[in-house]
Protein backbone atom coordinates (compact mmCIF):
# COMPACT_ATOMS: atom_id res chain seq x y z
CA UNK A 1 0.00 0.00 0.00
CA UNK A 2 2.94 2.31 0.67
CA UNK A 3 4.17 2.16 -2.93
CA UNK A 4 0.63 2.78 -4.18
CA UNK A 5 0.21 5.89 -2.02
CA UNK A 6 3.70 7.20 -2.87
CA UNK A 7 2.99 6.84 -6.59
CA UNK A 8 -0.30 8.70 -6.18
CA UNK A 9 1.31 11.51 -4.16
CA UNK A 10 3.99 12.04 -6.84
CA UNK A 11 1.26 12.22 -9.50
CA UNK A 12 -0.73 14.74 -7.46
CA UNK A 13 2.31 16.97 -6.86
CA UNK A 14 3.06 17.05 -10.60
CA UNK A 15 -0.56 17.92 -11.36
CA UNK A 16 -0.50 20.63 -8.68
CA UNK A 17 2.63 22.17 -10.24
CA UNK A 18 1.01 22.20 -13.70
CA UNK A 19 -2.26 23.66 -12.38
CA UNK A 20 -0.56 26.45 -10.42
CA UNK A 21 1.73 27.30 -13.34
CA UNK A 22 -1.23 27.56 -15.72
CA UNK A 23 -3.05 29.67 -13.12
CA UNK A 24 -0.08 32.06 -13.01
CA UNK A 25 0.03 32.44 -16.79
CA UNK A 26 -3.73 32.99 -16.89
CA UNK A 27 -3.79 35.49 -14.01
CA UNK A 28 -0.76 37.41 -15.32
CA UNK A 29 -2.39 37.67 -18.75
CA UNK A 30 -5.94 38.56 -17.61
CA UNK A 31 -5.25 40.89 -14.66
CA UNK A 32 -3.75 44.36 -15.10
CA UNK A 33 -2.09 45.73 -11.94
CA UNK A 34 -0.89 48.78 -13.92
CA UNK A 35 -4.52 49.95 -14.22
CA UNK A 36 -4.67 50.50 -10.44
CA UNK A 37 -1.93 53.15 -10.70
CA UNK A 38 -3.19 54.78 -13.88
CA UNK A 39 -6.58 55.77 -12.38
CA UNK A 40 -5.05 57.49 -9.34
CA UNK A 41 -5.76 61.22 -9.00
CA UNK A 42 -3.44 63.13 -9.09
CA UNK A 43 -1.75 61.04 -11.79
CA UNK A 44 1.47 59.20 -11.01
CA UNK A 45 4.54 59.56 -13.18
CA UNK A 46 4.68 56.58 -15.67
CA UNK A 47 8.32 55.95 -14.75
CA UNK A 48 7.40 55.68 -11.08
CA UNK A 49 4.57 53.28 -11.97
CA UNK A 50 6.93 51.09 -13.98
CA UNK A 51 9.54 51.07 -11.22
CA UNK A 52 6.93 50.12 -8.62
CA UNK A 53 5.54 47.29 -10.79
CA UNK A 54 9.02 45.96 -11.58
CA UNK A 55 9.89 46.02 -7.91
CA UNK A 56 6.86 43.78 -7.25
CA UNK A 57 7.49 41.58 -10.33
CA UNK A 58 4.18 42.75 -11.84
CA UNK A 59 5.30 44.78 -14.84
CA UNK A 60 3.71 43.73 -18.13
CA UNK A 61 6.80 45.17 -19.87
CA UNK A 62 8.79 42.21 -18.56
CA UNK A 63 8.41 38.93 -20.54
CA UNK A 64 5.82 36.62 -18.97
CA UNK A 65 8.18 33.65 -18.68
CA UNK A 66 10.75 35.82 -16.87
CA UNK A 67 8.11 37.02 -14.40
CA UNK A 68 6.99 33.44 -13.83
CA UNK A 69 10.55 32.24 -13.13
CA UNK A 70 11.16 35.07 -10.68
CA UNK A 71 7.88 34.24 -8.94
CA UNK A 72 8.53 30.47 -8.94
CA UNK A 73 12.03 30.76 -7.45
CA UNK A 74 10.55 33.04 -4.80
CA UNK A 75 7.84 30.49 -3.95
CA UNK A 76 10.51 27.82 -3.46
CA UNK A 77 11.88 30.06 -0.68
CA UNK A 78 8.45 30.76 0.81
CA UNK A 79 7.95 34.13 -0.92
CA UNK A 80 4.57 34.26 -2.74
CA UNK A 81 5.14 37.79 -4.03
CA UNK A 82 3.52 41.12 -3.25
CA UNK A 83 0.10 42.63 -3.92
CA UNK A 84 -0.05 45.62 -6.34
CA UNK A 85 -0.84 48.00 -3.48
CA UNK A 86 1.83 46.45 -1.26
CA UNK A 87 1.76 43.76 1.38
CA UNK A 88 3.14 40.25 1.33
CA UNK A 89 0.79 37.62 -0.09
CA UNK A 90 2.33 34.94 2.15
CA UNK A 91 1.32 36.90 5.28
CA UNK A 92 -2.25 37.29 4.00
CA UNK A 93 -2.53 33.61 3.07
CA UNK A 94 -1.01 32.50 6.37
CA UNK A 95 -3.60 34.49 8.32
CA UNK A 96 -6.70 33.72 6.25
CA UNK A 97 -5.92 30.04 5.72
CA UNK A 98 -6.51 29.24 9.39
CA UNK A 99 -9.75 31.21 9.39
CA UNK A 100 -11.08 29.04 6.55
CA UNK A 101 -9.79 25.86 8.16
CA UNK A 102 -11.58 26.70 11.42
CA UNK A 103 -14.76 27.59 9.52
CA UNK A 104 -14.90 24.67 7.09
CA UNK A 105 -13.15 21.68 8.68
CA UNK A 106 -15.60 20.91 11.48
CA UNK A 107 -18.69 21.54 9.34
CA UNK A 108 -17.29 19.33 6.55
CA UNK A 109 -16.47 16.43 8.87
CA UNK A 110 -19.89 16.54 10.51
CA UNK A 111 -21.56 16.80 7.10
CA UNK A 112 -19.66 13.85 5.63
CA UNK A 113 -19.95 11.49 8.62
CA UNK A 114 -23.56 12.47 9.28
CA UNK A 115 -24.51 12.25 5.60
CA UNK A 116 -22.98 8.79 5.16
CA UNK A 117 -24.63 7.50 8.35
CA UNK A 118 -28.06 8.88 7.45
CA UNK A 119 -27.78 7.77 3.81
CA UNK A 120 -26.88 4.21 4.84
CA UNK A 121 -29.68 4.13 7.40
CA UNK A 122 -32.36 5.39 5.01
CA UNK A 123 -31.23 2.90 2.34
CA UNK A 124 -32.07 0.04 4.69
CA UNK A 125 -35.51 1.61 5.25
CA UNK A 126 -36.36 2.34 1.61
CA UNK A 127 -39.84 3.86 1.05
CA UNK A 128 -40.67 3.80 4.77
CA UNK A 129 -41.88 6.97 6.50
CA UNK A 130 -38.42 7.80 7.90
CA UNK A 131 -36.86 7.44 4.42
CA UNK A 132 -39.44 9.76 2.89
CA UNK A 133 -39.05 12.38 5.64
CA UNK A 134 -35.26 12.42 5.32
CA UNK A 135 -35.50 12.57 1.52
CA UNK A 136 -37.93 15.51 1.65
CA UNK A 137 -35.80 17.40 4.19
CA UNK A 138 -32.61 16.79 2.14
CA UNK A 139 -34.17 17.96 -1.10
CA UNK A 140 -35.59 21.05 0.63
CA UNK A 141 -32.14 21.95 1.98
CA UNK A 142 -30.42 21.34 -1.36
CA UNK A 143 -33.02 23.48 -3.15
CA UNK A 144 -32.52 26.46 -0.82
CA UNK A 145 -29.72 28.95 -1.53
CA UNK A 146 -26.96 29.03 1.07
CA UNK A 147 -27.64 32.60 2.14
CA UNK A 148 -31.31 31.78 2.83
CA UNK A 149 -30.41 28.98 5.24
CA UNK A 150 -27.80 31.18 6.93
CA UNK A 151 -30.28 34.05 7.27
CA UNK A 152 -32.95 31.78 8.77
CA UNK A 153 -30.45 30.51 11.33
CA UNK A 154 -29.47 34.07 12.24
CA UNK A 155 -33.12 35.09 12.70
CA UNK A 156 -33.82 32.08 14.93
CA UNK A 157 -30.64 32.74 16.93
CA UNK A 158 -31.61 36.38 17.43
CA UNK A 159 -35.09 35.44 18.65
CA UNK A 160 -33.60 32.88 21.04
CA UNK A 161 -31.16 35.44 22.45
CA UNK A 162 -33.99 37.97 22.89
CA UNK A 163 -36.30 35.42 24.53
CA UNK A 164 -33.67 34.24 27.02
CA UNK A 165 -31.98 37.59 27.56
CA UNK A 166 -28.62 35.92 26.99
CA UNK A 167 -26.10 36.10 24.14
CA UNK A 168 -25.97 32.38 23.57
CA UNK A 169 -25.48 32.64 19.80
CA UNK A 170 -22.95 34.98 18.17
CA UNK A 171 -22.77 35.38 14.41
CA UNK A 172 -20.59 38.42 13.64
CA UNK A 173 -16.91 37.70 13.19
CA UNK A 174 -14.69 35.03 14.66
CA UNK A 175 -14.48 36.45 18.14
CA UNK A 176 -16.35 38.94 20.33
CA UNK A 177 -16.45 40.14 23.91
CA UNK A 178 -14.79 37.59 26.12
CA UNK A 179 -15.67 37.08 29.76
CA UNK A 180 -13.18 36.64 32.57
CA UNK A 181 -14.22 33.10 33.49
CA UNK A 182 -12.04 30.03 32.77
CA UNK A 183 -11.96 28.93 29.09
CA UNK A 184 -13.74 32.15 28.07
CA UNK A 185 -11.74 32.28 24.84
CA UNK A 186 -12.73 28.75 23.83
CA UNK A 187 -16.40 29.39 24.64
CA UNK A 188 -16.32 32.59 22.59
CA UNK A 189 -14.87 30.72 19.59
CA UNK A 190 -17.53 28.00 19.85
CA UNK A 191 -20.32 30.59 20.05
CA UNK A 192 -19.14 32.25 16.82
CA UNK A 193 -18.48 28.99 14.99
CA UNK A 194 -21.74 27.27 15.91
CA UNK A 195 -24.11 28.80 13.34
CA UNK A 196 -21.79 28.66 10.27
CA UNK A 197 -20.80 25.11 11.21
CA UNK A 198 -24.46 24.17 11.53
CA UNK A 199 -25.26 25.64 8.11
CA UNK A 200 -22.31 23.92 6.40
CA UNK A 201 -23.08 20.62 8.16
CA UNK A 202 -26.72 20.75 7.05
CA UNK A 203 -25.73 21.05 3.38
CA UNK A 204 -23.09 18.34 3.76
CA UNK A 205 -25.53 15.94 5.41
CA UNK A 206 -28.19 16.61 2.77
CA UNK A 207 -25.76 16.09 -0.12
CA UNK A 208 -23.82 13.07 1.14
CA UNK A 209 -26.95 11.32 2.44
CA UNK A 210 -28.44 11.34 -1.08
CA UNK A 211 -25.23 9.97 -2.61
CA UNK A 212 -24.72 7.32 0.06
CA UNK A 213 -28.36 6.20 -0.06
CA UNK A 214 -28.24 5.54 -3.80
CA UNK A 215 -24.91 3.71 -3.56
CA UNK A 216 -26.19 1.61 -0.68
CA UNK A 217 -29.34 0.63 -2.58
CA UNK A 218 -27.13 -0.68 -5.41
CA UNK A 219 -24.94 -2.76 -3.09
CA UNK A 220 -27.82 -4.06 -0.93
CA UNK A 221 -29.21 -5.85 -3.99
CA UNK A 222 -25.81 -7.15 -5.11
CA UNK A 223 -25.09 -10.88 -5.35
CA UNK A 224 -22.34 -10.89 -2.73
CA UNK A 225 -24.67 -9.37 -0.10
CA UNK A 226 -27.48 -11.80 -0.90
CA UNK A 227 -25.00 -14.70 -0.80
CA UNK A 228 -23.77 -13.57 2.61
CA UNK A 229 -27.37 -13.43 3.85
CA UNK A 230 -28.14 -16.86 2.34
CA UNK A 231 -25.20 -18.31 4.29
CA UNK A 232 -26.83 -17.15 7.50
CA UNK A 233 -25.13 -13.79 8.12
CA UNK A 234 -27.39 -11.45 10.07
CA UNK A 235 -28.80 -8.47 8.12
CA UNK A 236 -27.06 -5.83 10.25
CA UNK A 237 -23.68 -7.53 9.87
CA UNK A 238 -24.16 -8.05 6.11
CA UNK A 239 -25.01 -4.37 5.70
CA UNK A 240 -22.09 -3.08 7.78
CA UNK A 241 -19.43 -5.55 6.60
CA UNK A 242 -20.30 -5.88 2.92
CA UNK A 243 -22.80 -3.31 1.60
CA UNK A 244 -21.60 -0.21 3.50
CA UNK A 245 -17.92 -1.00 3.01
CA UNK A 246 -18.30 -1.40 -0.75
CA UNK A 247 -20.49 1.68 -1.20
CA UNK A 248 -18.02 3.89 0.71
CA UNK A 249 -15.37 3.53 -2.04
CA UNK A 250 -17.01 5.93 -4.57
CA UNK A 251 -18.10 8.20 -1.70
CA UNK A 252 -14.46 8.62 -0.71
CA UNK A 253 -13.53 9.62 -4.25
CA UNK A 254 -16.34 12.17 -4.36
CA UNK A 255 -15.20 13.57 -1.02
CA UNK A 256 -11.67 14.14 -2.39
CA UNK A 257 -12.79 16.43 -5.16
CA UNK A 258 -15.32 18.28 -3.03
CA UNK A 259 -12.64 19.48 -0.60
CA UNK A 260 -11.48 22.42 -2.72
CA UNK A 261 -15.03 23.55 -3.43
CA UNK A 262 -15.78 23.40 0.30
CA UNK A 263 -13.07 25.96 1.04
CA UNK A 264 -13.60 28.30 -1.87
CA UNK A 265 -17.38 27.67 -1.91
CA UNK A 266 -17.70 28.86 1.67
CA UNK A 267 -17.40 32.45 0.43
CA UNK A 268 -21.09 33.13 1.05
CA UNK A 269 -20.77 31.89 4.64
CA UNK A 270 -17.72 34.10 5.14
CA UNK A 271 -19.62 37.12 3.85
CA UNK A 272 -22.72 36.48 5.95
CA UNK A 273 -20.90 35.63 9.18
CA UNK A 274 -18.03 38.12 8.58
CA UNK A 275 -15.20 35.62 8.47
CA UNK A 276 -12.14 36.96 6.62
CA UNK A 277 -11.08 33.66 5.05
CA UNK A 278 -9.77 32.41 1.71
CA UNK A 279 -13.10 32.66 -0.10
CA UNK A 280 -13.41 36.43 0.36
CA UNK A 281 -9.70 36.83 -0.33
CA UNK A 282 -10.11 35.02 -3.67
CA UNK A 283 -12.80 37.50 -4.75
CA UNK A 284 -10.75 40.46 -3.49
CA UNK A 285 -7.65 39.44 -5.44
CA UNK A 286 -9.60 39.48 -8.71
CA UNK A 287 -11.16 42.88 -7.93
CA UNK A 288 -7.77 44.38 -7.01
CA UNK A 289 -5.87 42.93 -10.01
CA UNK A 290 -3.69 40.97 -7.59
CA UNK A 291 -1.90 38.37 -9.73
CA UNK A 292 0.16 36.83 -6.93
CA UNK A 293 -2.80 36.68 -4.55
CA UNK A 294 -5.05 35.00 -7.12
CA UNK A 295 -2.42 32.35 -7.87
CA UNK A 296 -1.89 31.76 -4.15
CA UNK A 297 -5.63 31.09 -3.74
CA UNK A 298 -5.50 28.59 -6.62
CA UNK A 299 -2.47 26.94 -5.01
CA UNK A 300 -4.30 26.71 -1.69
CA UNK A 301 -7.30 25.09 -3.40
CA UNK A 302 -4.95 22.68 -5.19
CA UNK A 303 -3.29 21.68 -1.92
CA UNK A 304 -6.76 21.08 -0.42
CA UNK A 305 -7.60 18.78 -3.35
CA UNK A 306 -4.24 17.03 -2.95
CA UNK A 307 -4.84 16.39 0.77
CA UNK A 308 -8.43 15.26 0.09
CA UNK A 309 -7.26 12.95 -2.72
CA UNK A 310 -4.59 11.38 -0.49
CA UNK A 311 -7.16 10.80 2.26
CA UNK A 312 -9.51 9.26 -0.33
CA UNK A 313 -6.73 7.00 -1.61
CA UNK A 314 -5.97 5.82 1.91
CA UNK A 315 -9.68 5.20 2.44
CA UNK A 316 -9.96 3.26 -0.83
CA UNK A 317 -6.82 1.26 -0.03
CA UNK A 318 -8.32 0.27 3.33
CA UNK A 319 -11.78 -0.58 1.95
CA UNK A 320 -10.82 -2.22 -1.35
CA UNK A 321 -8.60 -5.36 -1.03
CA UNK A 322 -7.79 -5.23 -4.74
CA UNK A 323 -5.73 -2.07 -4.19
CA UNK A 324 -3.52 -3.78 -1.59
CA UNK A 325 -3.08 -6.85 -3.81
CA UNK A 326 -2.02 -4.76 -6.80
N, C-alpha and C positions, 0 to 999 in steps of 0.2 A: 504493500500500500504506500510505503514511503516513496518509492520510485515513481509511482503513479501521481502522487501529489506534487512531487518535485517537478515532474514534467509539465504538469498543469500550471504550476506557479510561474515557470519560465515562460510558457506561452502567454500567460496573462500579462506579465511584465513587458514582453515585446509588444503586445497589443496596446498596452497603456502608453508606451513610448510613442507608438505610431499615432494614437488618438490625440495625445497632447500636442505632438508636433503639428498635426493637421489643424488642430484648434488654434495654435499660434499663428500659422500662416493665414487662416481664415480671419482671425481677429485683427491681425496687423493689416490685412488688406481692406477689411470692411469698416474698421473704426478709424477716426481721424482726430487724434489728440491735438493737432495743430489748430483745429477749428475752435477749441476752447480759448486759445490765446488771441485769435484773430477777432473775436467778438467783444473783447474787453474794451471798455471806454474809461479813460482815454486809451487810444491805441498804443500797442507795444511795438517797439522797434523790431522789424523782421529779423535782424541779426541776433537780437536778444532772444527772440522766440526760438530761432534755430539752435542757438547755443544751449538753451534750456532743454529743448527736446533731445539734442545729442547727448547731453549730460545724463538724461534718463533713458537713453537707448530707445527713443520713440520717434526719431526723425525719419520722415518718409523720403528724405534725400539720401539716406543711407540704404544700400542694397538690402533687400529683405533677408537673404540668406546670411548676410553679415550680422544683421540685428538678431536673427534667430540664434546664431552661434554664440554671440555675446550673452544672450539671455540664457541659453542652455548651459554654458560653462558656469554662469552665476548660480543657476539652480543646483548644479552639482555641489556647490559650496553653501547651499542653504539660502541663497539670495534670489528671491522671486521677482526682483525688479521694483520699480517705483511707479506710483500713480502719476498721471499728468500734472495734477495739482500738488504733488509732493506726498510724502508718506510711504513707508515701506509696506509692500503688499504682504510680506511674510508676517509682519506684526498684526496686520488686519486679519489675515487668515488664522493665525494662531489664537487670536481672541475669539473670533466668531465661530470657529470650528467646534469649540467646546460648548458654546451656546446651543448649536444645532444638535450636537451629540446628546446633551442633557434633554433637549426637547423631544427628539425623535426616538432615541434608543428604547426607552422604557415603553412608550406607546406602541412601537413596532413589535417588541417582544410579546407584550400582552395581546396585541392584535393577532399575531401569528399563532401563538400557543392556544389562545382562546378560540380562534377561528378553526384551527385543525380539530380541536376537541369537540366543538359544537357541530362541525361538519360531519365528523365521524359518527357522532351520536345520532344526529338526525337521519343519516343514511340507514342506520339500523332500525329506524322508526318511520320508514318511508310511507307517506300519505296519511300518517296519523295526525292527530290534532297538533301535537307538539312540533312536528315537522312543518306543518302548514303555517303555524304561528311564527316560527323562526324564519321560514322562507319569506313571509310577508314583511316581517320587520327588517330583514336583510335587504330586500329589494327597495323598501322605503328609504333606508339609509343611503343605499347606493344611488338612488334617484335624486337625493337632495344635494344641492351644492354645499361645499365645505363651509362656506361662510354662514350659511343658514343654520347649520347644526351648531357652529361655534356661537352664533348670536343667541340661539335658543338657550344654550347652556349658560351664557352670561346673564340672560334675563332671569332664569330660574335661580342662579346663584345670588343675584341681587335681591330677589324677593325673599330668599331664605335668610340672607344677612339682615334684611330689614325686619323680618318677622321675629328673628331671635335676638336682634340687637347686638349681634356679634359679627366680627369680620372673619367668618370661617373661611370663605372663598375669596381669593385674590386673583385678579386676572389682568393686571397692568404691569408689564415688565417681569423681570426675573426675580427681583427682590423688592422688599418694601420696608416698612417700619418694623424693626426687630425689637422684641421685648428684652428684658434683662434676666429672664428665667433660663435654666439650663437647657441646652440644645435649641435655643431660640432661632439660631441661624438655620438649622436643619428644618425646623417646623416652618419657617418662612419660605424656604425653597419649596417644600412639599405643597404649601398652600398655593404658590404661584404656578407650580407644574401640574396641579391636579386637573384643572379643566382642559388645557391643551392635550394632556396625556389621555384624558377620557375621550376627547373628540377623535384623536388619532387612533386610539384603540377601537373605537366603535366602527370606524371605516375598515380597519384591518380585520376585525372579527367578521364583519359583513362580507368582505371580499373573499377571505380565505375559507370561510365556512361554505360558501357556494362552490368553490373549486374542490375542496376536500370532499364535500358531499357527493359530487358527480364522480370523482375518482373512486370513492369508496363503493358506490353503487356498481361500478364496472367490476371491481375486484370481488365484491360479495357474491356475484353470480359466476365467477370464474371456476374452472374445473378443479384447480388445486384446493380451493376453499371447500367446494362441495365434497371432494375426495376426503379431505381432513375430517369433515363432519360425518361422512359415511363410515369412517374408521372409528367413530365414537368420541371424537374431540368435542368438548363442550362449545356451545356457540360463542360465549364470551372469549374463550381462549383462541378459537379459530379466527375471530374478528381481530383480536389484538395481535396475535402472533403472525398471521398470514395476510389478511385483508388490509389492515392498517399499515403494516410494515411496507407492503408493496406499493400502496397508494401514496405513501409519503415521498417516494423517489421523485416523481414529477413535481410535487409540491416544493421540494427543496430547490429544484432548478428554477422554478418560478420565483421563489424567494430571493435567489441570488440576483436576478436582474430587476427586482423591484426595489433593491436597497438604494440605488442612486436616485430613483424617482422619489423615494421617501424623504431623502434629505432636501433635494431641490424642490420637490413638490410641496414641502411644508411651508412654502413662502406665504400662503394665505394665512396659515396659523400664526406665523411670525408677525404678519401685519396686524392681525386682529388682537393678538395678545401682547404686542409690542416686545417681541424678542428680536434682538439684533443678531440674527444668525446668518448662515451662508445663503439662504434663499433670497433674502432682501439684498445681500451684498452682490449676488449675481445680477439682479436687476439694476442695481446702482452702477455697477461697472459698465454695463452697456450704455446707460444714460450719460455717464461721464466720460465716454470714449476711453475707458481704462483698459488698454490691451493686456497688460500684465495681470491685472486683477481678474479679467474674464478668463484668461487661460488658467489661472490658479484655481478658479471655481470648477472649470472642466477637469483639471487634474484631481481635485478633491472628489468630484463625482466618480472619476475613474478609479480612484483608490477604494472608494466605497463599494463599487462593483467588484473590484478585485477581491476585497475581503469577503464580500457576500458570496462570490463564486467559489472561493477556497472553502468557506464553511459549507456550501452546498456540496462540493466534491467530497469533503470529509463525511458528510451525512450520507451521500450516495454510496461511498465506499463502505460505510458501516452497515447500511441497509441492504445493499445488493452484493451477494456473494460472488457474482461473476466478475466484479471489479477487482476483488482481492485475488481471484484465480488468474486473471489476465495480467 
